[in-house]
Amino acid sequence: MYRIENDLIGDLQVPEDAYYGVQTQRAMDNFNITNEKLSNYPNFIKALAYVKWAAAKTNAELGVLDQNIANAIIEASKDVIAGTYDNQFPIDMIQGGAGTSTNMNINEVIANIALEKLGHKKGENQFCSPNDHVNLSQSTNDAYPTSIKLALIYYNEDLIGHLKQLASAFRTKAAQFAQVIKMGRTQLQDAVPMTLGQEFEAYAVSIENEIKRLDANSIQFLAINMGATAIGTGLNAVPGYATLCAKNLAEITNRAFVKAPNLIESTPDTSPYVFYSSALKGLAIKISKICNDLRLLSSGPRCGFNEINLPAMQPGSSIMPGKVNPVIPEVMNQVCFKVIGNDLTVSLAAEAGQLQLNVMEPVLMYSVVESVQLLVRGIDTLIDKCINGITANEAHCKAMVLNSIGIVTALNPYIGYKNSTKIAKEALETGASVYDLIIEKNILTKEALDDILNPENMLGVSE
């Protein structure tokens, strides 16, 4: 069963039980691009509804919207925020029109819910119109980017929660491996001794540094252009609307939103998304580097570093019996590559802005959110299926230290640079260990050498 609705283009059938309307139906017909629907992004739907709530509240307070209609719009918005109507957002995430389809989807759904609350039927827009009432004092060009910013705040908060778990997982391993002495390496060559615990603690700190960068960049989402309407001049919005709407949105979302200093500048400006996407790229690069390390440290088991063991997740070859691959770090690497690629999409979309509007915000939004969601799922997988199960080959790590030329650097203060150079040269030429040569030549007693090479004495970090 269908109802007939019409718009600028003409009449169109809409499913009778649908809360969306004619413009949403046109978007469904026009854009079948990603197979990713708005209904799959509840944080974005929630953000859109909060913006419509704030707009209705502001319009009523300024006397341009009947209070009964405003109340119905607000209650309808609350129902959408609760997730009751997520299935009424069937449009593709990538669309032409600078987000107009998304804005009209939320306008139509809220209008039809409000109509029922007012005792009317869906589509009886003379009593509550998607355009004249739900979209009052707004344009897609201010409501849509404001909703994106609120949604990205939600997504960022979720990502940071998972990143904190990742840092904690690394720190737990750091404590477990605090006494596991091993060789540090620079340029893939033996450097000087360290502990495996120090290595994993550095991973935890690295993730925590990226959390700070994400938080710092997400602050830019709090300056919004509600009240800008079409191009920033505020046409069709009454005086005071922009400031009051930002205040109302801040109150109902408990986020510190403020009116952007210049609405004409902020309406086409996508730099907050660019900077945040860049922070996501930086995070992806860090995590990918850590995964590269995990793959190297677990390489072997007989002919590689073999310092750690990753949990065995699946057989590693269709031809080589017994082979087990580091599949979890590998998949996390690939997640990071996708995030890095999405950042280029964001950059190109931002650059494509022209004059008073950037029409490429849909792909910009989609790319940033995809990056966040990929990272969240990848991080969960990395923690549960890899990091939590890592074990150390402690005896092998220590043996490599004792057999390394690199420990001679730690002995410099005790035997002098000249002796250290001679010992290092002889060890390289003969294949003997530095440890054995020092004892053999009576340069140090075994007791003294063992004391120097004790991790607590050799590996203290300067304060």
MIDOPA-684537 format. One line per 5 residues: number of its first residue (from 0); for each residue x, y, z of C-alpha. Coordinates in steps of 0.25 Angstrom, whole numbers. Each point is the difference from the previous one (the first is absolute). Layout:
# residues N
NUM> X,Y,Z | ...
# end
This chain:
# residues 463
0> 0,0,0 | 5,14,-3 | -4,14,2 | 3,11,-11 | 9,12,4
5> 5,11,-9 | 12,9,0 | 7,9,-11 | 2,-11,-9 | -14,-6,1
10> -9,-11,6 | 7,-12,6 | -5,-13,7 | 5,-2,14 | -3,-12,8
15> -12,3,9 | 6,-5,13 | 13,8,-3 | 3,12,9 | 10,5,-10
20> -6,8,-12 | 1,4,-15 | 14,6,1 | 6,-12,7 | -7,-9,-10
25> 7,8,-11 | 13,-2,7 | -2,-15,0 | -3,0,-14 | 12,9,-4
30> 11,-5,8 | 4,-15,1 | 15,2,2 | 6,-6,13 | -11,-10,5
35> 3,7,13 | -13,7,5 | -2,11,10 | -8,-10,8 | 14,-7,3
40> 5,12,7 | -9,3,12 | 10,10,6 | -2,9,-12 | -15,-2,0
45> 0,4,15 | 8,12,-3 | -10,4,-11 | -11,-1,10 | 7,8,10
50> 2,11,-10 | -15,0,-3 | -4,0,14 | 9,12,3 | -5,7,-12
55> -15,-2,4 | 3,5,14 | 7,12,-5 | -11,4,-10 | -11,-2,11
60> 8,9,10 | 2,11,-11 | -15,-1,-3 | 1,-5,-14 | -6,-14,2
65> -13,-4,7 | 4,-6,13 | -9,-12,-2 | 7,-3,-13 | 13,2,6
70> -3,-9,11 | -5,-11,-9 | 13,2,-8 | 9,-1,13 | -7,-13,4
75> 1,-6,-14 | 15,4,1 | 1,-7,13 | -6,-13,-6 | 10,0,-11
80> 12,2,10 | -5,-12,7 | 2,-8,-13 | -15,-4,-2 | 0,5,-14
85> 14,-4,-5 | -6,-8,-11 | -6,12,-6 | 13,5,-5 | 2,-8,-13
90> 9,10,-8 | 14,-2,-5 | 11,6,8 | 6,6,-13 | -9,9,-7
95> 0,12,-9 | -7,13,5 | 10,4,12 | -8,-9,10 | -14,5,-4
100> -6,-14,-1 | 5,-3,14 | -6,13,6 | -13,-2,-7 | 0,-15,5
105> 1,5,14 | -10,11,-2 | -10,-9,-6 | 1,-11,10 | -1,10,12
110> -12,7,-7 | -8,-13,-2 | 3,-4,14 | -5,13,5 | -12,0,-9
115> -4,-13,7 | 2,6,14 | -9,12,-4 | -11,-10,-5 | 2,1,-15
120> 5,-10,-11 | 13,-1,-6 | 2,10,-11 | -10,10,5 | 11,10,-1
125> -10,12,1 | 0,-3,15 | 15,-3,2 | 9,2,-12 | 14,-6,-2
130> 4,14,-7 | -8,10,7 | 0,-5,14 | 11,-10,3 | 10,7,-9
135> -4,14,4 | 11,10,1 | 10,-10,-6 | 6,-5,-13 | 7,-13,-3
140> 12,8,0 | 0,3,15 | -8,-12,5 | 8,-10,-7 | 14,4,4
145> -4,2,14 | -6,-14,1 | 13,-5,-6 | 8,7,11 | -9,-6,11
150> 1,-14,-6 | 15,1,-1 | 1,4,15 | -8,-13,3 | 9,-8,-9
155> 13,6,6 | -5,-3,14 | -2,-15,-4 | 13,-1,-7 | 8,6,12
160> -7,-10,9 | 6,-11,-8 | 13,6,-1 | 1,1,15 | -3,-15,0
165> 12,-2,-10 | 9,8,9 | -4,-7,12 | 3,-14,-7 | 14,5,-4
170> 2,5,14 | -4,-14,6 | 10,-7,-9 | 11,11,4 | -2,-4,14
175> 1,-15,-3 | 12,2,-8 | 7,9,9 | 12,-9,3 | 2,-6,-14
180> 13,5,-5 | 2,1,-15 | 7,8,-11 | -5,13,-5 | 2,3,-15
185> 2,12,-8 | 0,-2,-16 | -3,-14,3 | 14,-2,6 | 4,-3,14
190> 0,12,9 | 0,-1,15 | -8,-8,10 | -13,3,5 | -12,-7,6
195> -12,-6,-7 | -8,8,10 | 6,13,-4 | -3,-3,-15 | -15,-3,4
200> -1,12,9 | 4,9,-11 | -11,-6,-9 | -10,4,11 | 6,14,1
205> -1,2,-15 | -15,-4,0 | -2,10,11 | 7,11,-7 | -10,-2,-12
210> -12,0,9 | 5,14,4 | 1,4,-15 | -14,-5,-3 | -6,8,12
215> 7,12,-4 | -5,0,-14 | -14,-4,4 | -2,13,7 | -1,7,-13
220> -14,-7,-2 | -6,9,10 | -1,12,-8 | -12,-1,-8 | -7,8,-11
225> -15,-2,4 | -7,13,-5 | 9,2,-12 | -11,-6,-8 | 4,-1,-15
230> 13,7,-1 | 3,7,14 | -9,12,-1 | -11,-5,8 | -11,2,-10
235> -13,-5,6 | 5,-1,14 | -4,11,10 | 10,8,8 | 6,-7,11
240> -3,-14,-6 | 15,-4,-2 | 4,2,14 | -12,-5,7 | 0,-13,-8
245> 15,-3,3 | -4,2,15 | -12,-9,-1 | 8,-11,-7 | 11,1,10
250> -10,-2,11 | -8,-11,-5 | 13,-8,-5 | 9,4,12 | 10,4,-10
255> 7,14,0 | -6,5,-14 | 2,14,-3 | -4,9,-12 | 12,1,-10
260> 6,14,0 | -3,2,-15 | -12,-8,-6 | 4,4,-15 | 14,-6,3
265> -4,-12,7 | -11,-5,-9 | 9,-5,-11 | 12,-3,10 | 3,-14,1
270> 14,1,7 | -5,-6,13 | -3,-13,-7 | 14,1,-7 | 8,2,13
275> -8,-11,7 | 2,-10,-12 | 15,4,0 | 0,-4,15 | -7,-14,-4
280> 11,-2,-10 | 11,3,10 | -7,-10,9 | 0,-10,-11 | 14,2,-3
285> 4,-2,14 | -8,-13,2 | 5,-6,-13 | 14,3,4 | -3,-8,13
290> -6,-11,-8 | 13,-1,-9 | 8,-1,13 | -9,-11,5 | 2,-8,-13
295> 15,2,1 | 2,-3,15 | -8,-13,-3 | 7,-4,-13 | 5,-14,0
300> -2,-9,7 | 14,-5,-3 | 6,10,-10 | -6,13,5 | 1,9,12
305> -9,-10,8 | -1,10,12 | -15,-1,2 | -11,-10,-3 | -13,5,-6
310> -12,-8,2 | -2,-11,-11 | -13,4,-7 | 0,-9,-13 | 9,-9,-8
315> 9,9,-8 | 2,-7,-13 | -7,-9,-10 | 13,-7,-4 | 10,2,12
320> -4,-9,12 | 2,6,14 | 0,15,-5 | -8,10,8 | -1,14,-4
325> -1,13,8 | -14,2,-7 | -6,10,11 | 11,10,-1 | -1,-2,-16
330> -15,4,0 | 3,12,9 | 10,5,-9 | -10,-1,-12 | -10,8,9
335> 10,10,2 | 3,1,-15 | -15,2,-3 | 0,12,11 | 12,6,-7
340> -7,-1,-13 | -13,6,5 | 8,12,5 | 4,3,-15 | -15,-1,-3
345> -3,10,11 | 11,10,-5 | -5,-1,-14 | -15,2,4 | 4,12,9
350> 8,6,-12 | -12,-1,-9 | -7,11,7 | -5,12,-8 | -4,14,4
355> -10,-1,11 | -2,-15,2 | 7,-13,-1 | -9,-10,-7 | 9,-12,3
360> -3,-1,15 | -8,-14,-2 | 13,-7,-4 | 8,7,10 | -9,-4,11
365> -1,-14,-5 | 15,-2,-1 | 3,6,14 | -10,-9,7 | 4,-12,-8
370> 14,2,5 | -5,1,14 | -8,-12,-1 | 11,-8,-7 | 10,4,11
375> -10,-4,11 | -2,-14,-5 | 14,-2,-3 | 5,5,13 | -10,-10,7
380> 5,-11,-9 | 15,3,3 | -3,1,15 | -8,-13,1 | 7,-9,-10
385> 14,5,1 | 5,9,11 | -6,-7,12 | 6,-13,-4 | 14,4,-3
390> 11,-8,8 | 15,3,0 | 11,-10,-3 | 8,5,12 | 12,-9,-1
395> 2,2,-15 | -1,15,2 | 11,0,11 | 9,-9,-8 | 0,9,-12
400> 4,12,9 | 11,-8,6 | 5,-4,-14 | -2,14,-6 | 11,10,-3
405> -9,10,5 | 2,-2,15 | 14,5,-1 | -7,14,-1 | -5,-2,14
410> 14,-4,5 | 7,13,-5 | -1,7,13 | 6,-12,7 | 11,-5,-9
415> 3,12,-9 | -3,3,-15 | 14,-6,-4 | -3,-13,7 | -14,0,-5
420> 5,2,-15 | 10,-11,1 | -10,-10,6 | -11,4,-10 | 10,-2,-12
425> 5,-14,5 | -14,-4,2 | -4,4,-14 | 12,-7,-6 | -1,-13,8
430> -14,-2,3 | 2,0,15 | -9,7,9 | 3,13,7 | -4,-6,13
435> 10,-12,-1 | 12,8,-5 | -1,10,12 | 0,-11,10 | 11,-8,-8
440> 9,12,-1 | -2,3,15 | -5,14,-3 | -12,-2,10 | -4,-11,9
445> -12,-8,-3 | -7,6,12 | 3,14,-4 | -4,-2,-14 | -13,-7,4
450> -3,12,9 | 3,10,-11 | -10,-7,-9 | -11,-2,10 | -12,7,-6
455> -2,9,12 | 14,5,-1 | 1,1,-15 | -13,5,-4 | -4,12,9
460> -7,11,-7 | 5,14,3 | -10,9,8
# end
